[in-house]
Amino acid sequence: MNRIKEFLKDELTGWKKWEVIWMVFAVAVIVSLSLYWGDNARGIIAGVTGVVCVILTGKGKMSCYIFGLVNTILYAWIAFEVKYYGEVMLNGLYYVPMQFVGWFMWKKHINEETKEVEKTKLTVKWEVILLLISAACIYGYGLILKSLGGNLPFFDSISTCLSIVAMILSVRRLMEQWIIWIVVDLVTVYMWVMDYINGGTDIATLLMWIVYLLNAVFMFIKWFKESRRISNEI
């Protein structure tokens, strides 16, 4: 019980006023608009846990992986129904186990003063290598999804492949993850806009990705500043 209390205390430590306002605003927007447009409980829970997860990730708090586990399971279910098979495989087969990997990797690198995870950044050499590998994977996986009859296969492939790269960077505490998340979020927002135009009803999911995009921009700025200050390149 004491360990739980200590964990909760650490998770609530160090929040700036604007971060709290952003969290409350994002959750309120998703819940209120989703209810207004008649989304179901599954979609709303997935949207809320997803938004809380990415904000906690940006803050560098361990609890992001608890909310992330709930979100990835529900999101895989939703994506399966609209035949975004890349998203299904990404979340069900990759994100779910990576929540546990991320938990244990972050646990070793928590700053004792801020109670946040320590931020790092890549060298230029590794940035180029990641770019080349990502491009090859996007093209190859897009062909596979196209053969499966999935919707928007190459957009789905961009979202899926870059999400894999971004998640690896995330558990490694790397600032560059947010650049990739911005690209992923832009592509995925487009995918869910198209689903809505074609008769989809998962409003909370679309709103979730819009908030993801805004959050990625905010957190890129935060992590960029902090990783430069720490200045510990790998």
C-alpha positions as CSV (number, residue, x, y, z in Angstrom):
1,M,0.0,0.0,0.0
2,N,2.9,2.4,0.8
3,R,4.4,1.7,-2.6
4,I,1.1,2.6,-4.3
5,K,0.8,5.8,-2.3
6,E,4.4,6.7,-3.2
7,F,3.8,6.0,-6.8
8,L,0.7,8.2,-6.9
9,K,2.5,11.0,-5.2
10,D,5.3,10.8,-7.8
11,E,2.8,10.8,-10.6
12,L,1.1,14.0,-9.3
13,T,4.4,15.8,-8.6
14,G,5.9,18.5,-10.9
15,W,2.9,19.4,-13.0
16,K,2.8,22.9,-14.5
17,K,-0.4,24.9,-14.6
18,W,-0.6,24.8,-18.4
19,E,-0.1,21.0,-18.4
20,V,-3.0,20.4,-16.1
21,I,-5.2,22.8,-18.1
22,W,-4.3,21.0,-21.3
23,M,-5.1,17.6,-19.8
24,V,-8.5,18.7,-18.5
25,F,-9.4,20.6,-21.7
26,A,-8.5,17.6,-24.0
27,V,-10.5,15.1,-22.0
28,A,-13.5,17.5,-21.7
29,V,-13.5,18.1,-25.5
30,I,-13.5,14.4,-26.3
31,V,-16.1,13.4,-23.8
32,S,-18.5,16.3,-24.5
33,L,-18.3,16.2,-28.3
34,S,-18.4,12.4,-28.4
35,L,-21.6,12.4,-26.3
36,Y,-23.1,15.1,-28.5
37,W,-22.4,13.1,-31.7
38,G,-23.6,9.9,-30.1
39,D,-20.4,7.9,-29.9
40,N,-20.5,4.7,-27.9
41,A,-18.9,4.0,-24.5
42,R,-16.1,1.9,-26.0
43,G,-15.0,4.7,-28.3
44,I,-15.2,7.3,-25.5
45,I,-13.1,5.2,-23.1
46,A,-10.6,4.5,-25.9
47,G,-10.4,8.2,-26.7
48,V,-10.0,9.4,-23.1
49,T,-7.4,6.8,-22.1
50,G,-5.4,7.5,-25.3
51,V,-5.3,11.2,-24.7
52,V,-4.4,10.8,-21.1
53,C,-1.7,8.3,-22.1
54,V,0.0,10.6,-24.6
55,I,-0.1,13.6,-22.3
56,L,1.5,11.5,-19.5
57,T,4.1,10.2,-22.0
58,G,5.0,13.8,-22.8
59,K,5.2,14.6,-19.2
60,G,7.5,11.6,-18.6
61,K,5.2,9.9,-16.1
62,M,5.2,6.1,-15.6
63,S,1.4,5.9,-15.4
64,C,1.3,6.6,-19.2
65,Y,1.8,2.8,-19.7
66,I,-1.3,1.9,-17.5
67,F,-3.6,4.1,-19.6
68,G,-1.8,3.0,-22.8
69,L,-2.6,-0.6,-22.1
70,V,-6.3,0.0,-21.9
71,N,-6.2,2.3,-25.0
72,T,-4.3,-0.1,-27.2
73,I,-6.7,-3.0,-26.6
74,L,-9.8,-0.9,-27.3
75,Y,-8.3,0.9,-30.3
76,A,-7.3,-2.4,-31.9
77,W,-11.0,-3.6,-31.6
78,I,-12.3,-0.3,-33.2
79,A,-9.7,-0.4,-36.0
80,F,-10.6,-4.0,-36.8
81,E,-14.2,-3.1,-37.5
82,V,-13.2,-0.5,-40.1
83,K,-10.6,-2.8,-41.7
84,Y,-7.5,-0.8,-40.8
85,Y,-5.6,-4.0,-40.4
86,G,-2.3,-2.3,-40.0
87,E,-3.6,-0.5,-37.0
88,V,-5.1,-3.7,-35.6
89,M,-1.8,-5.6,-35.8
90,L,0.2,-2.6,-34.6
91,N,-1.9,-2.2,-31.4
92,G,-2.7,-5.8,-30.6
93,L,0.6,-7.4,-31.4
94,Y,3.1,-4.6,-30.7
95,Y,1.7,-1.8,-28.6
96,V,0.2,-4.1,-25.9
97,P,3.5,-5.9,-25.1
98,M,5.5,-2.6,-25.5
99,Q,3.5,-1.1,-22.6
100,F,5.3,-3.6,-20.3
101,V,8.7,-3.1,-21.9
102,G,8.3,0.7,-21.6
103,W,7.3,0.5,-18.0
104,F,10.5,-1.4,-17.0
105,M,12.8,0.6,-19.2
106,W,11.5,4.0,-17.9
107,K,11.6,2.8,-14.3
108,K,15.4,2.7,-14.4
109,H,15.7,6.3,-15.6
110,I,13.4,8.5,-13.4
111,N,14.9,11.8,-12.2
112,E,14.7,11.9,-8.4
113,E,14.0,15.6,-8.4
114,T,11.4,16.0,-11.1
115,K,10.0,12.5,-10.8
116,E,9.9,12.5,-14.6
117,V,11.8,10.2,-17.0
118,E,15.1,11.6,-18.2
119,K,15.1,12.8,-21.9
120,T,17.8,12.0,-24.4
121,K,18.3,12.6,-28.2
122,L,19.8,10.8,-31.2
123,T,22.9,11.6,-33.2
124,V,22.6,12.8,-36.8
125,K,24.0,9.4,-38.0
126,W,21.1,7.5,-36.3
127,E,18.5,9.9,-37.6
128,V,19.6,9.1,-41.2
129,I,19.6,5.4,-40.6
130,L,16.1,5.5,-39.1
131,L,14.9,7.5,-42.1
132,L,16.1,5.0,-44.6
133,I,14.9,1.9,-42.7
134,S,11.5,3.6,-42.2
135,A,11.0,4.4,-45.9
136,A,11.8,0.7,-46.9
137,C,9.4,-0.7,-44.3
138,I,6.6,1.7,-45.3
139,Y,6.8,0.6,-49.0
140,G,7.0,-3.1,-48.3
141,Y,4.3,-3.2,-45.6
142,G,2.0,-1.1,-47.8
143,L,2.2,-3.8,-50.5
144,I,1.2,-6.4,-48.0
145,L,-1.8,-4.5,-46.7
146,K,-2.9,-3.8,-50.3
147,S,-2.9,-7.5,-51.0
148,L,-5.0,-8.1,-47.9
149,G,-7.7,-5.7,-49.2
150,G,-7.3,-3.2,-46.4
151,N,-8.5,0.4,-46.7
152,L,-5.9,3.1,-47.6
153,P,-3.1,0.5,-47.4
154,F,-0.1,2.9,-47.9
155,F,-1.5,5.5,-45.5
156,D,-2.1,2.6,-43.1
157,S,1.5,1.5,-43.7
158,I,2.9,4.9,-42.9
159,S,1.0,5.1,-39.7
160,T,1.9,1.6,-38.7
161,C,5.6,1.6,-39.6
162,L,6.4,5.0,-38.2
163,S,4.4,4.2,-35.0
164,I,6.7,1.2,-34.5
165,V,9.8,3.4,-34.8
166,A,8.3,6.1,-32.6
167,M,7.4,3.6,-29.8
168,I,11.0,2.3,-29.8
169,L,12.2,5.8,-29.5
170,S,9.7,6.4,-26.8
171,V,10.8,3.6,-24.5
172,R,14.4,4.7,-25.1
173,R,13.3,8.2,-23.9
174,L,14.4,9.9,-27.2
175,M,13.2,13.4,-28.1
176,E,12.9,12.5,-31.9
177,Q,9.9,10.3,-31.1
178,W,7.7,13.4,-31.2
179,I,8.8,14.4,-34.7
180,I,7.7,10.9,-35.9
181,W,4.5,11.1,-33.8
182,I,3.5,14.3,-35.6
183,V,3.8,12.6,-39.0
184,V,1.9,9.5,-37.7
185,D,-0.9,11.7,-36.2
186,L,-1.3,13.7,-39.4
187,V,-1.7,10.5,-41.5
188,T,-4.0,8.9,-39.0
189,V,-6.2,11.9,-38.6
190,Y,-6.7,11.8,-42.4
191,M,-7.6,8.1,-42.2
192,W,-10.3,8.6,-39.6
193,V,-11.6,11.7,-41.4
194,M,-12.1,9.5,-44.5
195,D,-13.8,6.8,-42.3
196,Y,-16.2,9.4,-40.9
197,I,-16.9,10.8,-44.4
198,N,-17.7,7.3,-45.5
199,G,-20.3,6.8,-42.7
200,G,-18.1,5.9,-39.7
201,T,-19.3,6.9,-36.2
202,D,-16.2,6.7,-34.1
203,I,-16.0,10.4,-33.4
204,A,-14.1,9.9,-30.2
205,T,-11.4,8.1,-32.1
206,L,-11.0,11.0,-34.6
207,L,-10.9,13.6,-31.8
208,M,-8.4,11.4,-30.0
209,W,-6.0,11.6,-32.9
210,I,-6.5,15.3,-33.3
211,V,-5.5,15.8,-29.7
212,Y,-2.6,13.4,-30.2
213,L,-1.4,15.7,-33.0
214,L,-1.6,18.9,-30.9
215,N,0.0,17.1,-28.0
216,A,2.9,15.9,-30.1
217,V,3.7,19.5,-31.2
218,F,3.6,20.7,-27.6
219,M,5.7,17.8,-26.3
220,F,8.3,18.1,-29.1
221,I,9.0,21.6,-27.9
222,K,9.2,20.4,-24.2
223,W,11.4,17.4,-24.9
224,F,13.6,19.3,-27.3
225,K,14.4,21.9,-24.6
226,E,15.0,19.4,-21.9
227,S,17.1,17.0,-24.0
228,R,19.3,19.9,-25.0
229,R,19.7,21.0,-21.4
230,I,20.6,17.5,-20.3
231,S,22.8,17.1,-23.4
232,N,23.4,13.3,-23.2
233,E,23.4,12.1,-26.8
234,I,23.5,8.4,-27.5
